[in-house]
């Protein structure tokens, strides 16, 4: 008989207790899931993260890249890009981030005032609509003084200056196509001019009697039914400063034949002009619109209205900016350096893609 010691007896009893477990066919390499296990496994690591953490995220996920935070307010790179789209003149990253913080605070302020948010507008649209309601032009620009208009005009006078501007409908009887010009001395061309002039004179008489607008002018100059004449109708705009020589007409939309320039010099809006000969053919002109030369003085009602509208727009924008700047007072910014560098690269336009290097992964702070 085998006599077992106390320690040996314990080992035998433990081994016997394990036999049913192994006989049940336990697959020890396979995890057994409970309902609770499944619910936990579907959560991402970010679900248990702190508000800011270090994690590998791709550049194509700007909504998760945290660029700054301030007193519990998180600002993502996408937030800043949304604000920058509406404020492209702001190019300093820290200034743009602070402006974004102001927009976020203004968003909260609008919500607290029960401003309804439209379902199809972005959060930036919502903030700017709130600012427009708070600083409406009717109230912001109510007391603009004459001195303010004068100062605004003097600082931007060239903006309100322009030469005479003409919008012309031109019925052309073509005798010398531009791709064949010049045609001077060509017998066929001279014959064409001789035939074209009486035709266009008759069209001028009809146009003077029938023209009320552009459509009636074009109808009046078309050849009678059954006749075929090479009349082509075009419309164009050009600018001309009659106080400057012809070789110093910078900014004109098209280079005009001197004969046409001379014809329109004394004409006014809605005038039908007698036939004009150029090197290409005979022209019958209808002056659809003329804007007379402006030197940019407030005595010109059109200029005065433009100056006031522009000044008002600037005043409203300044009011918006002051309000946003006041909101962020006392809010320190904790910037994330790598994300700020991405924003800087975007602003400088160093890359065609939205961020630094396509398809690379970056270790940046992210939101949960």
Secondary structure by P-SEA (a helix, b strand, c coil): cccccaaaaaaaaaaaaaaaaaaacccccbbbbcaaaaaaaacccccccccbbbbbbcccccccccccccccccccaaaaaaaaaaccccccaaaaaaaaaaaaaaaaaaaaacccccccccaaaaaaaaaaaacccccccccccaaaaaaaaaaccccccccbbbbcccccccccccccccccccaaaaaaaaaaaaaaaaaaaaaaaccccaaaaaaaaccccccccbbbbbbbbbbbcccccccccccccccccaaaaaaaccccccccccccccccbbbbbbccccccccccccccaaaaaaaaaaaaaaaaaaaaaaaaaaaaccccccccaaaaaaaaaaaacccccccccccccccccccc
